[in-house]
Amino acid sequence: MDARQNLKKYFGYDSFREGQEKIINAILAGRDALAIMPTGAGKSICYQIPAVMLPGITLVISPLISLMMDQVKALNEAGIRAAFINSSLSEAQIAKALQLAEKGVYKIIYVAPERLESHYFIHFAHRADISMITVDEAHCISQWGQDFRPSYLKIIEFVKSLPKRPIVSAFTATATQEVKTDILCVLNLIEPEVVVTGFDRKNLFYSVEKRKDKDRFVIEYVEKHAKESGIIYCATRKNVDNLFTLLSKQGVSVTRYHAGLDKEERKRNQDDFIYDRTPVIVATNAFGMGIDKSNVRYVIHYNMPQSMESYYQEAGRAGRDGETSQCILLFSAQDIMINKFLLENKDFSDLSSEEIEIIKQRDARRLKIMENYCRTNGCLRNTILDYFGEKVIKPCDNCGNCMKDYKKIDMTEEAKQVINCVAETRGRYGLTIVLGTLIGANRARLKEVGTNRYKTYGALKKYSESQIRELIYELINQGYLIQSEDQYGVLKLGDISKLQDENTHVILKVTEEKIQEAGKLKGKQRNTDKLTSAGYVLFDALRKLRTDIAREEGLPPYIIFNDKTLIEMCIKLPLDEEAMLDIAGVGVNKLQKYGQRFLAVIVDFKKMHQEDKTSIQDDA
């Protein structure tokens, strides 16, 4: 069978997505490969299909136990024999798995990078027929990446130690140009096929909400989306616990996850979320990497993340099934202080003073970029894409900023007062002092440093502090002011020559903050929008059956069939096995295991309603 036939047999899809076939063909031709593809774009199929077709074993090096377990369950469900080897197994279980692998029972073995140093595993690898080594989450190998793991540096030594060099493939969703170069060099990929399909997740709607009442916003949003699954990220354990308690008191079915909970509780809470027992989870960034739950409809960031990489990765856990989903970032100035504190208290053990300084500078730069994202009035999607080196020509017209109505205000004279104030400070003070001076605040600190005697003291007292703050950030964006990247954020003069031209104006865009509902957005429609009330009844019946089967099998529901597959069943109403195989996501193995039970529900529904497809699907 060729690659497409294997795709249909095991995964139930008729065609490949963008970039998949190119990578697969390169691997099957014996070439190394690097694929940078967004979350939900089907990276795993790019190495799983070749793994089935190559003669020997494929080792997949993966950083997280939860990721391995999910992938192995999904592969076995699809009819591909796979196993994982990590610290969750006993030595006896590991020995048994390796014995079976050596006999050719497994085509794919997932392994933690630390395991590559084990004498027992090295002994196995030298005897086994290894066709390919796949490095998942490959950005972990780069010291430029936000998830750098020193254990990943052992991979290339392991590859070199093998009697015969296998094909080496690498996959990631988050890689700037620096990280991409690092992956290629550190892994020593030989004339690789490099595929970058882009970073745009068109089904995700990004918005930034500048809110003081974050708790109220979250409660109202979660209650309004009570039937949907969502993740709420917080910067600190304290915020996680407070928000968890608050939502619980409101009667929300919610769980939580952070490193302060014991291992058993973390595992139980994570499983409750993955298995759809609890639709909402409040968590720190310790949660999520490797979680393959496909039906997360929203990700809310209660606090601003520390970097664009982190935000892209965490927000990207929404909508993995391709359905429209929301990524909402709740921003306040306090978030910057929280993150600066967390970064200052990072664990720098085993690093030299020079390395610590480099990392601190890098962290400060990333934090500043993230702050700019939260403050921009420009297209949010384009801001993300631009960061990852993807140039775009026009706004997306489908993010929170693009869908706001802006009022333009000429603030040229006020801008000159701000610049005069910064000139008076001689570049010695940060935003707080400059703001207080301009609005004429009666603060002891201003008297202490003497800015209450400046000519610009109180020059903009008719404006609120938040309005002047927005103006200052606009001046920074336009290069008239420069803010230092250290922890103090000192303001200095930039290139102010253009302001001497009377035709130059500083225009501030002001908007009324409003959150857009996903169902009212431009662009991609949710597949559930195609269902009528009768269609929803069938969809709920199929979801209930999926939940029952998932409990029987001890699997997350989305591994049985994802929501997108169930919706297609509701639209096409297959009444026999042949028709069921035409549903995207229904492979041969799953048809044999579950097909009759799903067909029975559809047939019963059809008999009960005695209606044609237009009663199930809205053609409007």
Buried (B, 14 or more C-beta within 10 A) or exposed (E): EEBBEBBBBBBBBEEBBEBBBBBBBBBBEEBBBBBBBBBBBBBBBBBBBBBBBBEBBBBBBBBBBBBBBBBBBBBBBBBBBBBBBBEEBEEEEBBEBBEBBBEEEBBBBBBBBBBBEBEEBBEBBEEBEBBBBBBBBBBBBBBBBBBBBEBBBBBBEBBEEBEEEBBBBBBBBBBBEEBBEBBBEBBBBEEBBBBBBBBBBBBBBBBBBBBEEBBEBBBEBBEEBEEBBBBBBBBBBEBBBBBBEBBBEEEBEBBBBBEBBEEEEBBEBBBBBBBBBBBBBBBBBBBBBBBBBBBBBBBBBBBBBBBBBBBBBBBBBBBBBBBBBBBBBBBBBEBBEBBBEBBEEEEEEEEEEEEEEEBBEBBBEBBBBBBBBBBBBBBBBBBBBBBBEEEBEEBBEBBBBBBBEEEEEEBEEBBBBBBBBBBBBEEBBBBBBBBBBBBBBEBEEBEEBEBBEBEBBBBBEEBEBEBBBBBBBBBBBBEBBBBBBEBEBBBBBBEBEEBEEEEEEBEBBEEEEEBBEBEEBEEBEBBBBBBBEBBEBBBEBBBEBBBEBBEEBEBBBBBBBBBBBBBBBBBBBBEEBEBBBEBBBBBBBBBEBBBEEBBEBBBEBBEEEEEEEEEBBEEE
